[in-house]
Amino acid sequence: MPRKSSTNTRALSTRISNIQKEINPYIHLKGGTASGTAKSVYIDRVTQGEFLMVSGAKTISDSDLLGIIPDGAKILSMRVSNINGRKIFVQIPIVTALILNGGDSSAPNIAIDHTAYAPLNRFPVIKVDIPDLVARNIDTGASVTGTLFKLATDGATDRVVIRFHYKQAI
């Protein structure tokens, strides 16, 4: 008795398609539209910014990234390195414009602190990864800016270079 492989393949394909729709839901538009369905396309980009410390510490806000990261992008990772000194400290505070806050105010995010030291022939580097699901869109043009993170170095006027990996909708 021959098998109906095309029927089985079609049924399997339909089930896989239904599972994908459950995992990645998006709005479906039907009828009455001239362009059909549209889905946002995201691209990953990498850019670099340089910041000069003032008395060994600096608070980075949305407006500090103007011209470095486009408005509405999500920062997915940062590679922070001190070019002049031997120490770098990065703190992501509890209330930050970098990460989405939970809906329950009794259980906020925790503060993340990390310090790196390097010997005389290397630069200290800290890598920060932010999952896409909790990354917040950066608003560089807002009149009220939020604190993204804080930097500190061992020298009063050290240069800190940050390599940003971000996702941007086009």
mmCIF file of the C-alpha atoms, coordinates in Angstrom:
data_MODEL
# 
_entry.id   MODEL 
# 
loop_
_atom_site.group_PDB 
_atom_site.id 
_atom_site.type_symbol 
_atom_site.label_atom_id 
_atom_site.label_alt_id 
_atom_site.label_comp_id 
_atom_site.label_asym_id 
_atom_site.label_entity_id 
_atom_site.label_seq_id 
_atom_site.pdbx_PDB_ins_code 
_atom_site.Cartn_x 
_atom_site.Cartn_y 
_atom_site.Cartn_z 
_atom_site.occupancy 
_atom_site.B_iso_or_equiv 
_atom_site.pdbx_formal_charge 
_atom_site.auth_seq_id 
_atom_site.auth_comp_id 
_atom_site.auth_asym_id 
_atom_site.auth_atom_id 
_atom_site.pdbx_PDB_model_num 
ATOM 1   C CA . MET A 1 1   ? 0.000  0.000  0.000  1.00 0.00 ? 1   MET A CA 1 
ATOM 2   C CA . PRO A 1 2   ? 1.678  3.295  -1.101 1.00 0.00 ? 2   PRO A CA 1 
ATOM 3   C CA . ARG A 1 3   ? 2.192  6.131  1.391  1.00 0.00 ? 3   ARG A CA 1 
ATOM 4   C CA . LYS A 1 4   ? 0.879  9.586  0.818  1.00 0.00 ? 4   LYS A CA 1 
ATOM 5   C CA . SER A 1 5   ? 4.080  11.463 1.535  1.00 0.00 ? 5   SER A CA 1 
ATOM 6   C CA . SER A 1 6   ? 2.904  14.747 0.028  1.00 0.00 ? 6   SER A CA 1 
ATOM 7   C CA . THR A 1 7   ? -0.104 14.818 2.383  1.00 0.00 ? 7   THR A CA 1 
ATOM 8   C CA . ASN A 1 8   ? 2.101  14.061 5.388  1.00 0.00 ? 8   ASN A CA 1 
ATOM 9   C CA . THR A 1 9   ? 4.636  16.683 4.350  1.00 0.00 ? 9   THR A CA 1 
ATOM 10  C CA . ARG A 1 10  ? 1.899  19.294 3.888  1.00 0.00 ? 10  ARG A CA 1 
ATOM 11  C CA . ALA A 1 11  ? 0.398  18.496 7.306  1.00 0.00 ? 11  ALA A CA 1 
ATOM 12  C CA . LEU A 1 12  ? 3.799  18.702 8.955  1.00 0.00 ? 12  LEU A CA 1 
ATOM 13  C CA . SER A 1 13  ? 4.507  22.003 7.194  1.00 0.00 ? 13  SER A CA 1 
ATOM 14  C CA . THR A 1 14  ? 1.188  23.429 8.399  1.00 0.00 ? 14  THR A CA 1 
ATOM 15  C CA . ARG A 1 15  ? 1.891  22.384 11.980 1.00 0.00 ? 15  ARG A CA 1 
ATOM 16  C CA . ILE A 1 16  ? 5.363  23.942 11.888 1.00 0.00 ? 16  ILE A CA 1 
ATOM 17  C CA . SER A 1 17  ? 3.887  27.145 10.476 1.00 0.00 ? 17  SER A CA 1 
ATOM 18  C CA . ASN A 1 18  ? 1.311  27.294 13.265 1.00 0.00 ? 18  ASN A CA 1 
ATOM 19  C CA . ILE A 1 19  ? 3.984  26.765 15.920 1.00 0.00 ? 19  ILE A CA 1 
ATOM 20  C CA . GLN A 1 20  ? 6.103  29.565 14.414 1.00 0.00 ? 20  GLN A CA 1 
ATOM 21  C CA . LYS A 1 21  ? 3.106  31.914 14.559 1.00 0.00 ? 21  LYS A CA 1 
ATOM 22  C CA . GLU A 1 22  ? 2.664  31.110 18.252 1.00 0.00 ? 22  GLU A CA 1 
ATOM 23  C CA . ILE A 1 23  ? 6.343  31.698 19.013 1.00 0.00 ? 23  ILE A CA 1 
ATOM 24  C CA . ASN A 1 24  ? 6.685  34.876 16.907 1.00 0.00 ? 24  ASN A CA 1 
ATOM 25  C CA . PRO A 1 25  ? 3.289  36.585 16.921 1.00 0.00 ? 25  PRO A CA 1 
ATOM 26  C CA . TYR A 1 26  ? 2.784  39.644 14.757 1.00 0.00 ? 26  TYR A CA 1 
ATOM 27  C CA . ILE A 1 27  ? -0.211 41.495 13.417 1.00 0.00 ? 27  ILE A CA 1 
ATOM 28  C CA . HIS A 1 28  ? -1.789 40.127 10.249 1.00 0.00 ? 28  HIS A CA 1 
ATOM 29  C CA . LEU A 1 29  ? -3.719 42.546 8.051  1.00 0.00 ? 29  LEU A CA 1 
ATOM 30  C CA . LYS A 1 30  ? -6.226 41.150 5.602  1.00 0.00 ? 30  LYS A CA 1 
ATOM 31  C CA . GLY A 1 31  ? -8.411 42.884 3.057  1.00 0.00 ? 31  GLY A CA 1 
ATOM 32  C CA . GLY A 1 32  ? -8.709 46.548 2.256  1.00 0.00 ? 32  GLY A CA 1 
ATOM 33  C CA . THR A 1 33  ? -5.009 47.321 2.358  1.00 0.00 ? 33  THR A CA 1 
ATOM 34  C CA . ALA A 1 34  ? -3.090 48.362 -0.690 1.00 0.00 ? 34  ALA A CA 1 
ATOM 35  C CA . SER A 1 35  ? 0.321  47.197 0.474  1.00 0.00 ? 35  SER A CA 1 
ATOM 36  C CA . GLY A 1 36  ? -0.561 43.913 2.201  1.00 0.00 ? 36  GLY A CA 1 
ATOM 37  C CA . THR A 1 37  ? 1.182  42.855 5.379  1.00 0.00 ? 37  THR A CA 1 
ATOM 38  C CA . ALA A 1 38  ? 4.299  44.630 6.615  1.00 0.00 ? 38  ALA A CA 1 
ATOM 39  C CA . LYS A 1 39  ? 6.829  43.547 9.203  1.00 0.00 ? 39  LYS A CA 1 
ATOM 40  C CA . SER A 1 40  ? 9.608  45.681 10.692 1.00 0.00 ? 40  SER A CA 1 
ATOM 41  C CA . VAL A 1 41  ? 13.101 44.835 9.591  1.00 0.00 ? 41  VAL A CA 1 
ATOM 42  C CA . TYR A 1 42  ? 15.934 45.213 12.092 1.00 0.00 ? 42  TYR A CA 1 
ATOM 43  C CA . ILE A 1 43  ? 19.617 45.499 11.370 1.00 0.00 ? 43  ILE A CA 1 
ATOM 44  C CA . ASP A 1 44  ? 22.522 45.066 13.756 1.00 0.00 ? 44  ASP A CA 1 
ATOM 45  C CA . ARG A 1 45  ? 25.158 47.763 13.821 1.00 0.00 ? 45  ARG A CA 1 
ATOM 46  C CA . VAL A 1 46  ? 28.377 48.387 15.724 1.00 0.00 ? 46  VAL A CA 1 
ATOM 47  C CA . THR A 1 47  ? 29.721 51.844 16.511 1.00 0.00 ? 47  THR A CA 1 
ATOM 48  C CA . GLN A 1 48  ? 32.187 53.384 18.907 1.00 0.00 ? 48  GLN A CA 1 
ATOM 49  C CA . GLY A 1 49  ? 32.092 56.406 21.190 1.00 0.00 ? 49  GLY A CA 1 
ATOM 50  C CA . GLU A 1 50  ? 34.795 58.102 23.223 1.00 0.00 ? 50  GLU A CA 1 
ATOM 51  C CA . PHE A 1 51  ? 34.154 59.802 26.550 1.00 0.00 ? 51  PHE A CA 1 
ATOM 52  C CA . LEU A 1 52  ? 36.486 61.964 28.648 1.00 0.00 ? 52  LEU A CA 1 
ATOM 53  C CA . MET A 1 53  ? 36.200 61.486 32.401 1.00 0.00 ? 53  MET A CA 1 
ATOM 54  C CA . VAL A 1 54  ? 35.665 64.509 34.607 1.00 0.00 ? 54  VAL A CA 1 
ATOM 55  C CA . SER A 1 55  ? 37.293 63.981 38.015 1.00 0.00 ? 55  SER A CA 1 
ATOM 56  C CA . GLY A 1 56  ? 37.414 60.239 37.343 1.00 0.00 ? 56  GLY A CA 1 
ATOM 57  C CA . ALA A 1 57  ? 33.648 59.692 37.013 1.00 0.00 ? 57  ALA A CA 1 
ATOM 58  C CA . LYS A 1 58  ? 30.925 60.260 34.425 1.00 0.00 ? 58  LYS A CA 1 
ATOM 59  C CA . THR A 1 59  ? 27.214 59.514 34.177 1.00 0.00 ? 59  THR A CA 1 
ATOM 60  C CA . ILE A 1 60  ? 26.172 58.548 30.650 1.00 0.00 ? 60  ILE A CA 1 
ATOM 61  C CA . SER A 1 61  ? 22.634 59.564 29.683 1.00 0.00 ? 61  SER A CA 1 
ATOM 62  C CA . ASP A 1 62  ? 20.562 59.322 26.498 1.00 0.00 ? 62  ASP A CA 1 
ATOM 63  C CA . SER A 1 63  ? 21.687 62.742 25.290 1.00 0.00 ? 63  SER A CA 1 
ATOM 64  C CA . ASP A 1 64  ? 25.378 61.741 25.550 1.00 0.00 ? 64  ASP A CA 1 
ATOM 65  C CA . LEU A 1 65  ? 24.781 59.194 22.778 1.00 0.00 ? 65  LEU A CA 1 
ATOM 66  C CA . LEU A 1 66  ? 23.446 61.788 20.321 1.00 0.00 ? 66  LEU A CA 1 
ATOM 67  C CA . GLY A 1 67  ? 25.369 61.308 17.082 1.00 0.00 ? 67  GLY A CA 1 
ATOM 68  C CA . ILE A 1 68  ? 26.713 57.924 18.198 1.00 0.00 ? 68  ILE A CA 1 
ATOM 69  C CA . ILE A 1 69  ? 23.549 55.791 18.302 1.00 0.00 ? 69  ILE A CA 1 
ATOM 70  C CA . PRO A 1 70  ? 20.429 56.628 16.275 1.00 0.00 ? 70  PRO A CA 1 
ATOM 71  C CA . ASP A 1 71  ? 17.205 57.524 18.017 1.00 0.00 ? 71  ASP A CA 1 
ATOM 72  C CA . GLY A 1 72  ? 15.017 54.498 18.803 1.00 0.00 ? 72  GLY A CA 1 
ATOM 73  C CA . ALA A 1 73  ? 17.809 51.901 18.676 1.00 0.00 ? 73  ALA A CA 1 
ATOM 74  C CA . LYS A 1 74  ? 18.293 49.217 21.350 1.00 0.00 ? 74  LYS A CA 1 
ATOM 75  C CA . ILE A 1 75  ? 21.731 48.672 22.845 1.00 0.00 ? 75  ILE A CA 1 
ATOM 76  C CA . LEU A 1 76  ? 22.427 44.923 22.941 1.00 0.00 ? 76  LEU A CA 1 
ATOM 77  C CA . SER A 1 77  ? 26.000 44.987 24.205 1.00 0.00 ? 77  SER A CA 1 
ATOM 78  C CA . MET A 1 78  ? 28.802 47.338 25.204 1.00 0.00 ? 78  MET A CA 1 
ATOM 79  C CA . ARG A 1 79  ? 32.538 46.832 25.392 1.00 0.00 ? 79  ARG A CA 1 
ATOM 80  C CA . VAL A 1 80  ? 33.936 49.474 27.753 1.00 0.00 ? 80  VAL A CA 1 
ATOM 81  C CA . SER A 1 81  ? 37.707 50.051 27.889 1.00 0.00 ? 81  SER A CA 1 
ATOM 82  C CA . ASN A 1 82  ? 39.934 52.602 29.604 1.00 0.00 ? 82  ASN A CA 1 
ATOM 83  C CA . ILE A 1 83  ? 42.603 53.859 27.206 1.00 0.00 ? 83  ILE A CA 1 
ATOM 84  C CA . ASN A 1 84  ? 44.753 55.831 29.684 1.00 0.00 ? 84  ASN A CA 1 
ATOM 85  C CA . GLY A 1 85  ? 44.347 54.144 33.053 1.00 0.00 ? 85  GLY A CA 1 
ATOM 86  C CA . ARG A 1 86  ? 44.581 50.719 34.603 1.00 0.00 ? 86  ARG A CA 1 
ATOM 87  C CA . LYS A 1 87  ? 41.068 50.542 36.120 1.00 0.00 ? 87  LYS A CA 1 
ATOM 88  C CA . ILE A 1 88  ? 37.507 50.817 34.814 1.00 0.00 ? 88  ILE A CA 1 
ATOM 89  C CA . PHE A 1 89  ? 34.270 50.638 36.801 1.00 0.00 ? 89  PHE A CA 1 
ATOM 90  C CA . VAL A 1 90  ? 30.802 50.336 35.207 1.00 0.00 ? 90  VAL A CA 1 
ATOM 91  C CA . GLN A 1 91  ? 27.552 50.582 37.146 1.00 0.00 ? 91  GLN A CA 1 
ATOM 92  C CA . ILE A 1 92  ? 24.084 50.075 35.690 1.00 0.00 ? 92  ILE A CA 1 
ATOM 93  C CA . PRO A 1 93  ? 21.743 51.532 38.341 1.00 0.00 ? 93  PRO A CA 1 
ATOM 94  C CA . ILE A 1 94  ? 18.407 50.107 39.454 1.00 0.00 ? 94  ILE A CA 1 
ATOM 95  C CA . VAL A 1 95  ? 16.466 52.755 37.539 1.00 0.00 ? 95  VAL A CA 1 
ATOM 96  C CA . THR A 1 96  ? 18.064 52.942 34.111 1.00 0.00 ? 96  THR A CA 1 
ATOM 97  C CA . ALA A 1 97  ? 16.969 53.992 30.629 1.00 0.00 ? 97  ALA A CA 1 
ATOM 98  C CA . LEU A 1 98  ? 18.976 51.041 29.265 1.00 0.00 ? 98  LEU A CA 1 
ATOM 99  C CA . ILE A 1 99  ? 16.773 48.202 30.535 1.00 0.00 ? 99  ILE A CA 1 
ATOM 100 C CA . LEU A 1 100 ? 12.982 47.905 30.760 1.00 0.00 ? 100 LEU A CA 1 
ATOM 101 C CA . ASN A 1 101 ? 11.649 48.061 34.300 1.00 0.00 ? 101 ASN A CA 1 
ATOM 102 C CA . GLY A 1 102 ? 9.333  45.333 35.494 1.00 0.00 ? 102 GLY A CA 1 
ATOM 103 C CA . GLY A 1 103 ? 5.636  46.090 35.899 1.00 0.00 ? 103 GLY A CA 1 
ATOM 104 C CA . ASP A 1 104 ? 5.814  45.209 39.590 1.00 0.00 ? 104 ASP A CA 1 
ATOM 105 C CA . SER A 1 105 ? 7.369  48.142 41.445 1.00 0.00 ? 105 SER A CA 1 
ATOM 106 C CA . SER A 1 106 ? 8.050  45.972 44.500 1.00 0.00 ? 106 SER A CA 1 
ATOM 107 C CA . ALA A 1 107 ? 10.577 43.912 42.487 1.00 0.00 ? 107 ALA A CA 1 
ATOM 108 C CA . PRO A 1 108 ? 12.743 46.366 40.510 1.00 0.00 ? 108 PRO A CA 1 
ATOM 109 C CA . ASN A 1 109 ? 15.896 45.515 38.594 1.00 0.00 ? 109 ASN A CA 1 
ATOM 110 C CA . ILE A 1 110 ? 19.074 45.006 40.580 1.00 0.00 ? 110 ILE A CA 1 
ATOM 111 C CA . ALA A 1 111 ? 22.055 47.296 40.213 1.00 0.00 ? 111 ALA A CA 1 
ATOM 112 C CA . ILE A 1 112 ? 24.949 45.818 38.267 1.00 0.00 ? 112 ILE A CA 1 
ATOM 113 C CA . ASP A 1 113 ? 28.469 46.833 39.283 1.00 0.00 ? 113 ASP A CA 1 
ATOM 114 C CA . HIS A 1 114 ? 31.645 45.565 37.674 1.00 0.00 ? 114 HIS A CA 1 
ATOM 115 C CA . THR A 1 115 ? 35.278 46.591 38.039 1.00 0.00 ? 115 THR A CA 1 
ATOM 116 C CA . ALA A 1 116 ? 38.197 45.526 35.854 1.00 0.00 ? 116 ALA A CA 1 
ATOM 117 C CA . TYR A 1 117 ? 41.916 46.023 36.367 1.00 0.00 ? 117 TYR A CA 1 
ATOM 118 C CA . ALA A 1 118 ? 44.681 45.495 33.838 1.00 0.00 ? 118 ALA A CA 1 
ATOM 119 C CA . PRO A 1 119 ? 48.476 45.212 33.990 1.00 0.00 ? 119 PRO A CA 1 
ATOM 120 C CA . LEU A 1 120 ? 50.665 47.919 32.519 1.00 0.00 ? 120 LEU A CA 1 
ATOM 121 C CA . ASN A 1 121 ? 50.717 46.498 28.989 1.00 0.00 ? 121 ASN A CA 1 
ATOM 122 C CA . ARG A 1 122 ? 46.933 46.073 28.552 1.00 0.00 ? 122 ARG A CA 1 
ATOM 123 C CA . PHE A 1 123 ? 43.732 48.077 28.705 1.00 0.00 ? 123 PHE A CA 1 
ATOM 124 C CA . PRO A 1 124 ? 41.047 47.118 31.233 1.00 0.00 ? 124 PRO A CA 1 
ATOM 125 C CA . VAL A 1 125 ? 37.878 45.972 29.448 1.00 0.00 ? 125 VAL A CA 1 
ATOM 126 C CA . ILE A 1 126 ? 34.337 45.269 30.672 1.00 0.00 ? 126 ILE A CA 1 
ATOM 127 C CA . LYS A 1 127 ? 31.776 43.570 28.427 1.00 0.00 ? 127 LYS A CA 1 
ATOM 128 C CA . VAL A 1 128 ? 28.076 44.181 29.138 1.00 0.00 ? 128 VAL A CA 1 
ATOM 129 C CA . ASP A 1 129 ? 25.438 42.081 27.345 1.00 0.00 ? 129 ASP A CA 1 
ATOM 130 C CA . ILE A 1 130 ? 21.763 43.075 27.372 1.00 0.00 ? 130 ILE A CA 1 
ATOM 131 C CA . PRO A 1 131 ? 19.127 40.606 26.140 1.00 0.00 ? 131 PRO A CA 1 
ATOM 132 C CA . ASP A 1 132 ? 16.981 41.942 23.305 1.00 0.00 ? 132 ASP A CA 1 
ATOM 133 C CA . LEU A 1 133 ? 13.748 41.269 25.212 1.00 0.00 ? 133 LEU A CA 1 
ATOM 134 C CA . VAL A 1 134 ? 14.664 43.607 28.090 1.00 0.00 ? 134 VAL A CA 1 
ATOM 135 C CA . ALA A 1 135 ? 16.595 46.265 26.138 1.00 0.00 ? 135 ALA A CA 1 
ATOM 136 C CA . ARG A 1 136 ? 14.859 49.654 26.026 1.00 0.00 ? 136 ARG A CA 1 
ATOM 137 C CA . ASN A 1 137 ? 14.821 51.963 23.008 1.00 0.00 ? 137 ASN A CA 1 
ATOM 138 C CA . ILE A 1 138 ? 17.186 54.911 23.377 1.00 0.00 ? 138 ILE A CA 1 
ATOM 139 C CA . ASP A 1 139 ? 15.594 58.369 23.088 1.00 0.00 ? 139 ASP A CA 1 
ATOM 140 C CA . THR A 1 140 ? 18.473 60.767 22.367 1.00 0.00 ? 140 THR A CA 1 
ATOM 141 C CA . GLY A 1 141 ? 16.177 63.684 21.547 1.00 0.00 ? 141 GLY A CA 1 
ATOM 142 C CA . ALA A 1 142 ? 14.123 63.667 24.754 1.00 0.00 ? 142 ALA A CA 1 
ATOM 143 C CA . SER A 1 143 ? 14.027 66.793 26.878 1.00 0.00 ? 143 SER A CA 1 
ATOM 144 C CA . VAL A 1 144 ? 14.133 64.648 30.010 1.00 0.00 ? 144 VAL A CA 1 
ATOM 145 C CA . THR A 1 145 ? 16.961 62.170 29.678 1.00 0.00 ? 145 THR A CA 1 
ATOM 146 C CA . GLY A 1 146 ? 17.464 59.074 31.732 1.00 0.00 ? 146 GLY A CA 1 
ATOM 147 C CA . THR A 1 147 ? 20.655 57.689 33.188 1.00 0.00 ? 147 THR A CA 1 
ATOM 148 C CA . LEU A 1 148 ? 21.963 54.747 31.178 1.00 0.00 ? 148 LEU A CA 1 
ATOM 149 C CA . PHE A 1 149 ? 25.027 53.827 33.227 1.00 0.00 ? 149 PHE A CA 1 
ATOM 150 C CA . LYS A 1 150 ? 27.885 55.301 35.260 1.00 0.00 ? 150 LYS A CA 1 
ATOM 151 C CA . LEU A 1 151 ? 31.620 55.084 34.604 1.00 0.00 ? 151 LEU A CA 1 
ATOM 152 C CA . ALA A 1 152 ? 34.584 55.561 36.935 1.00 0.00 ? 152 ALA A CA 1 
ATOM 153 C CA . THR A 1 153 ? 38.339 55.340 36.360 1.00 0.00 ? 153 THR A CA 1 
ATOM 154 C CA . ASP A 1 154 ? 41.498 55.590 38.433 1.00 0.00 ? 154 ASP A CA 1 
ATOM 155 C CA . GLY A 1 155 ? 42.660 58.753 36.650 1.00 0.00 ? 155 GLY A CA 1 
ATOM 156 C CA . ALA A 1 156 ? 40.892 62.113 36.790 1.00 0.00 ? 156 ALA A CA 1 
ATOM 157 C CA . THR A 1 157 ? 40.955 62.711 33.017 1.00 0.00 ? 157 THR A CA 1 
ATOM 158 C CA . ASP A 1 158 ? 41.121 59.223 31.501 1.00 0.00 ? 158 ASP A CA 1 
ATOM 159 C CA . ARG A 1 159 ? 39.647 58.488 28.065 1.00 0.00 ? 159 ARG A CA 1 
ATOM 160 C CA . VAL A 1 160 ? 37.085 55.702 27.918 1.00 0.00 ? 160 VAL A CA 1 
ATOM 161 C CA . VAL A 1 161 ? 36.158 54.089 24.607 1.00 0.00 ? 161 VAL A CA 1 
ATOM 162 C CA . ILE A 1 162 ? 32.844 52.245 24.362 1.00 0.00 ? 162 ILE A CA 1 
ATOM 163 C CA . ARG A 1 163 ? 32.006 49.946 21.476 1.00 0.00 ? 163 ARG A CA 1 
ATOM 164 C CA . PHE A 1 164 ? 28.210 49.678 21.129 1.00 0.00 ? 164 PHE A CA 1 
ATOM 165 C CA . HIS A 1 165 ? 26.392 46.821 19.402 1.00 0.00 ? 165 HIS A CA 1 
ATOM 166 C CA . TYR A 1 166 ? 22.829 47.928 18.767 1.00 0.00 ? 166 TYR A CA 1 
ATOM 167 C CA . LYS A 1 167 ? 19.709 46.941 16.860 1.00 0.00 ? 167 LYS A CA 1 
ATOM 168 C CA . GLN A 1 168 ? 17.970 49.531 14.687 1.00 0.00 ? 168 GLN A CA 1 
ATOM 169 C CA . ALA A 1 169 ? 14.628 49.315 12.894 1.00 0.00 ? 169 ALA A CA 1 
ATOM 170 C CA . ILE A 1 170 ? 14.714 50.369 9.243  1.00 0.00 ? 170 ILE A CA 1 
# 
